[in-house]
Amino acid sequence: MSDAAGPASPGLRRSFPAVIATLVAVHASMAVTRVAATLWVLDQGYGEWTVGLLLSLFAVAPIGLSLWAGRLADRHGFHRPVGVGVLMALGGALCVLVFQSLWAIAVGCLLCGGAIAVAAVAIQREAGLMATDASELKRVFSWVALGPALSNALAPVVAGVLIDHAGFPWAFALAVLLPAVAWGLATRVPRHAPQPKGDGAKPRPAWDLLRDPALRNLLMINIVLSSCWDAHSFVVPVVGHAKGLSASSIGLVLGSFATAATVVRLAIVRWADHLDELKALRAAMTVATVMLLVYAWLPGTAGLMVGSAILGVALGSVQPMVLATLHQVTPPERHGQALGLRMLATNGATIAMPLGFGALATASAAAAPMWLMASLLIAAQWPARQLRSTRD
């Protein structure tokens, strides 16, 4: 399946590694900023509520930018939205590095979150141009999903080591370097403008896509599963800090999650022909539910690493299946809008959830956000069944 730009040229297909590498670099800048900012806030004596607030800020800018990013990608293709994202990431990381205060970190979180929204929609759309059938869509989007997984695997570990051995400024400096690397990689992708639609009709608003029950159910499932990812990102630094773990140990726990997500996405690339998207989604929901319920009782760094790895396998398999299904249930010329709508929905939850996680952890137990998400996953089995019936 391809979008409105038509079949991909051989040159465009050869540039696929550069597309993925661009995503890795942009996402790594955000991931380094997120880990370093979280640990800086805890090191300065701020509470869990502040951590939740900062994590929510990564999703504020995408709320306003996601639909615009989808239209921009449908209209201009790859380079313009990626350039906007690179500039936002660079500005946010520089603000944190230069000022290193709570307000500067808040601004940096806003800008880095917006950078991911704008760049990722264009990158996902560009990758969709390179797939010709449903199996290839799963393979392509497994590689796309490997970008954030790889940056999440490496960034927390590198940031933790830099903080422990050189200090917070060096971790923030790494976040400044990565957007420049991303733009250098993006220039290797051939420029090509999307072909205009022949009927000259005025583009319909993205909200019109919600009339499709399959897309509505898919978005509900995606919101819950992405919120589980946020719950893990919130709980690990808080629990690790409370247990007296070092920044390097916390980075290893977070890295084990991302490493497992990377491995499962590589497996999807290999076995895409044998996977049913909806069965894989429901299996991931079941495994994640069980692990979220028992995570609080896992012992020490090693136990947390094992639990995070199992969660990484379950949640890491989700994005390729969701993106492949999304491209099958939406019109090709509106893939950018659909991707922007998905980004808006998941980031809307990402704003509310960490704030709720912070309040819930403060009022009860540090692992309470995971218990909350386990209950929501159980409820999400209903739209998963409905999605199956609408697809059959």
C-alpha positions in Angstrom: 0.0 0.0 0.0 1.3 3.5 -0.8 0.1 7.0 -0.2 -0.8 9.8 -2.5 2.8 10.4 -3.6 2.7 7.1 -5.6 5.1 4.2 -5.6 8.5 4.8 -4.1 11.4 5.3 -6.5 14.5 3.1 -6.1 16.4 6.0 -4.8 13.8 6.7 -2.1 13.8 3.0 -1.1 17.6 3.0 -0.8 17.4 6.0 1.6 15.3 4.0 4.1 18.2 3.6 6.5 18.8 7.3 6.6 15.1 7.8 7.4 15.3 5.5 10.3 18.6 7.0 11.5 17.1 10.4 11.4 14.3 9.2 13.7 16.9 7.6 16.1 18.8 10.9 16.4 15.8 13.1 17.0 14.2 10.7 19.5 17.5 10.2 21.3 17.8 14.0 21.9 14.4 13.9 23.6 15.2 10.7 25.5 18.5 12.0 26.9 16.7 15.2 27.9 13.9 13.3 29.6 16.2 11.0 31.6 18.6 13.7 32.6 15.8 16.2 33.5 14.0 13.6 35.6 17.1 12.7 37.6 18.1 16.4 37.9 14.7 17.3 39.4 15.0 14.4 41.9 18.6 15.3 42.7 17.5 18.9 43.5 15.0 17.6 46.0 11.8 18.1 44.1 9.0 15.5 44.6 7.3 12.9 42.4 4.6 15.3 41.5 7.2 17.6 39.8 8.5 14.6 37.8 5.0 13.8 36.6 4.5 17.4 35.6 7.8 17.5 33.6 6.9 14.2 31.8 3.5 15.6 30.9 5.2 18.7 29.3 6.7 16.4 26.6 3.2 15.9 25.4 1.9 19.5 25.6 3.4 20.7 22.3 2.3 17.6 20.3 -1.3 18.4 21.3 -1.2 21.6 19.4 1.1 20.5 16.6 0.1 16.9 15.7 -2.7 17.7 13.3 -0.7 20.5 11.7 2.2 18.2 11.3 0.0 15.7 9.5 -1.2 18.3 7.1 2.4 19.6 6.6 3.6 16.1 5.8 0.8 15.4 3.3 1.5 18.7 1.6 5.3 19.0 1.7 6.6 15.5 2.3 9.6 14.8 4.5 12.2 17.5 4.8 10.2 20.6 5.9 8.6 19.0 8.9 11.8 17.2 9.9 13.6 20.5 9.7 11.1 22.1 12.0 11.5 19.2 14.4 15.3 19.5 14.4 15.1 23.2 15.2 12.7 22.6 18.1 14.9 19.9 19.6 18.0 22.0 19.3 16.3 25.0 20.9 15.0 22.9 23.8 18.3 21.1 24.5 20.2 24.4 24.4 17.8 26.0 26.8 18.4 23.2 29.3 22.2 23.2 28.9 22.6 26.9 29.2 20.3 27.7 32.2 19.9 24.4 34.1 16.9 25.5 36.2 13.5 24.2 36.7 11.8 26.6 34.3 14.5 26.0 31.6 14.0 22.2 31.9 10.2 22.8 31.5 10.8 24.8 28.3 13.2 22.1 27.1 10.6 19.4 27.7 8.0 21.4 25.8 10.2 21.9 22.8 11.7 18.4 22.7 8.2 16.9 22.9 7.0 19.1 20.0 10.1 18.1 17.9 9.2 14.5 18.1 5.6 15.1 17.1 6.5 17.1 14.0 9.4 14.9 12.8 7.9 11.5 13.6 4.7 12.1 11.6 6.7 13.0 8.5 9.1 10.0 9.1 6.3 7.5 9.5 4.5 8.8 6.4 7.7 8.6 4.4 8.3 5.1 5.6 4.8 4.1 4.5 5.7 5.1 0.9 8.2 2.2 0.8 5.7 -0.6 1.6 3.7 -2.4 -1.1 1.5 -4.8 0.9 0.3 -5.6 4.4 3.3 -7.8 5.3 5.8 -5.2 4.1 3.9 -2.6 6.1 4.6 -4.6 9.3 8.3 -4.9 8.3 8.6 -1.2 7.5 7.0 -0.1 10.7 8.9 -2.5 12.7 12.1 -0.8 11.5 10.4 2.6 12.2 9.5 1.4 15.7 13.1 0.3 16.2 14.2 3.9 16.0 12.7 5.0 19.3 13.5 1.6 20.8 17.2 2.0 19.9 17.4 5.5 21.3 15.6 4.4 24.5 18.0 1.5 24.9 21.1 3.7 24.5 20.1 7.1 25.7 19.3 6.3 29.4 22.5 4.2 29.8 24.7 6.9 28.2 23.0 9.7 30.1 23.3 7.8 33.4 27.0 7.2 32.9 27.6 10.8 31.9 25.7 12.1 35.0 27.6 9.7 37.4 31.1 10.3 36.0 31.0 13.8 34.5 27.9 15.6 35.7 24.5 16.8 34.4 25.9 19.4 31.9 27.6 16.7 29.8 24.3 14.8 29.5 22.5 18.0 28.5 25.3 18.7 26.0 24.7 15.3 24.3 21.1 16.3 23.8 22.3 19.4 22.0 24.5 17.5 19.6 22.0 14.9 18.5 19.6 17.2 16.5 22.5 18.4 14.3 23.3 14.7 13.6 19.6 14.2 12.7 19.6 16.9 10.1 22.8 15.7 8.5 21.1 12.3 8.1 17.9 13.8 6.8 19.7 15.5 3.9 20.6 12.1 2.6 17.0 11.4 1.8 16.0 12.4 -1.8 13.7 15.4 -2.0 10.3 14.7 -3.6 7.1 16.6 -3.3 3.8 14.7 -2.8 1.7 14.6 -5.9 -1.4 16.8 -5.7 -4.8 15.1 -5.8 -6.3 15.3 -9.3 -9.8 16.2 -8.2 -8.7 19.5 -6.6 -11.1 18.9 -3.7 -10.6 20.8 -0.5 -8.9 18.6 2.2 -11.3 17.3 4.8 -10.5 17.9 8.5 -8.7 15.1 10.3 -11.6 14.7 12.8 -13.7 13.3 9.9 -11.6 10.2 10.0 -13.1 9.3 13.4 -16.3 8.3 11.7 -14.6 5.0 10.9 -15.2 2.6 13.8 -12.1 0.6 13.1 -9.9 3.7 13.5 -11.7 4.8 16.7 -11.2 1.4 18.3 -7.6 1.3 17.2 -6.9 4.7 18.7 -8.5 3.7 22.0 -6.3 0.6 22.2 -3.2 2.7 21.3 -3.9 5.3 23.9 -4.0 2.7 26.7 -0.9 0.8 25.6 1.1 4.0 25.1 0.0 5.1 28.6 1.5 1.9 30.0 4.8 2.9 28.4 4.5 6.2 30.2 3.7 4.5 33.5 6.9 2.5 33.2 8.9 5.6 32.4 7.5 7.3 35.5 7.7 4.5 38.0 11.3 3.3 37.3 13.1 6.5 38.2 10.9 7.1 41.3 11.1 3.5 42.6 14.8 3.3 41.8 15.6 6.6 43.5 13.5 5.5 46.6 15.5 2.2 46.7 18.8 4.1 46.5 19.8 2.9 43.1 22.4 4.9 41.2 21.7 6.8 38.0 23.6 4.1 36.1 21.4 1.4 37.6 18.2 3.3 36.8 19.5 3.7 33.3 20.1 0.0 33.0 16.6 -0.8 34.1 15.2 1.6 31.5 17.6 0.3 29.0 16.5 -3.3 29.5 13.0 -2.3 28.6 14.1 -0.6 25.4 16.4 -3.4 24.5 13.6 -5.9 24.8 11.4 -3.7 22.6 14.2 -3.6 20.1 14.6 -7.4 20.0 10.8 -8.0 19.6 10.7 -5.5 16.7 13.6 -7.3 15.0 11.6 -10.5 15.4 8.6 -8.9 13.8 10.7 -7.9 10.8 11.7 -11.5 10.4 8.3 -13.1 11.0 5.9 -10.5 9.6 4.3 -12.9 7.1 3.2 -15.1 10.0 1.7 -12.5 12.3 -1.8 -11.3 12.6 -1.9 -7.7 13.8 -4.9 -8.0 16.0 -4.0 -11.3 17.7 -0.5 -9.8 18.4 -2.1 -6.7 20.0 -4.4 -8.8 22.3 -1.5 -11.0 23.3 0.6 -8.0 24.2 -2.2 -6.5 26.3 -2.5 -9.8 28.3 1.2 -10.1 29.0 1.5 -6.4 29.9 -1.5 -6.6 32.3 0.1 -9.5 34.3 3.5 -7.8 34.5 2.2 -4.4 35.6 0.3 -6.1 38.4 3.4 -7.9 39.8 6.2 -5.3 39.0 6.2 -3.7 42.5 7.3 -6.9 44.1 10.3 -7.6 41.8 13.6 -7.6 43.9 16.5 -5.3 43.3 18.1 -4.0 40.1 18.1 -7.5 38.5 14.5 -8.1 39.2 13.4 -4.7 37.8 15.5 -5.4 34.7 13.8 -8.7 34.1 10.3 -7.2 34.7 11.1 -4.2 32.4 12.4 -6.6 29.7 9.1 -8.6 29.7 7.1 -5.3 29.5 9.4 -4.2 26.7 8.6 -7.3 24.7 4.8 -6.8 25.2 4.7 -3.1 24.6 7.4 -3.0 22.0 5.4 -5.2 19.7 2.5 -2.7 19.7 3.6 0.2 17.5 4.4 -1.8 14.3 1.0 -3.5 14.5 -0.9 -0.3 15.2 0.8 1.6 12.3 0.4 -1.2 9.9 -3.3 -1.5 10.8 -3.8 2.3 10.6 -2.4 2.4 7.0 -4.9 -0.3 6.0 -8.0 1.4 7.5 -7.4 4.9 6.3 -7.3 6.4 2.7 -3.8 6.6 1.3 -3.9 10.3 0.6 -4.8 11.0 4.3 -2.1 8.9 6.0 -0.4 12.1 7.3 -3.7 13.2 8.9 -4.3 9.8 10.4 -0.8 9.7 11.8 -1.2 13.2 13.2 -4.6 12.2 14.8 -2.9 9.2 16.4 -0.1 11.4 17.7 -2.7 13.8 19.1 -4.6 11.1 20.9 -1.6 9.4 22.5 0.0 12.7 23.6 -3.3 13.9 25.0 -3.2 10.8 27.3 0.5 11.4 28.0 -0.3 14.9 29.4 -3.0 13.6 31.7 -1.5 10.3 32.8 1.9 11.5 34.3 0.1 14.2 36.3 -2.3 11.5 37.6 0.6 9.2 38.1 2.4 11.8 40.3 -0.6 12.5 42.4 -1.4 8.8 42.7 2.1 7.8 43.7 2.3 10.6 46.2 -1.1 9.6 47.8 -0.6 5.9 47.8 2.3 3.8 46.5 5.0 4.4 43.9 3.8 1.4 41.8 0.1 2.5 41.9 0.3 3.9 38.3 1.2 0.5 37.0 -1.8 -1.1 38.8 -4.1 1.6 37.3 -2.8 0.8 33.8 -3.3 -2.9 34.3 -7.0 -2.3 35.1 -7.3 -0.1 32.0 -5.7 -2.8 29.8 -8.4 -5.2 31.0 -11.1 -2.8 30.0 -9.3 -2.2 26.6 -10.0 -5.9 25.6 -13.5 -4.8 24.6 -12.4 -2.3 21.8 -9.9 -5.0 20.7 -12.7 -7.4 20.2 -14.7 -4.8 18.4 -11.8 -4.0 16.1 -11.6 -7.7 15.2 -15.3 -7.7 14.3 -15.0 -4.6 12.1 -12.0 -6.0 10.3 -13.5 -9.4 9.6 
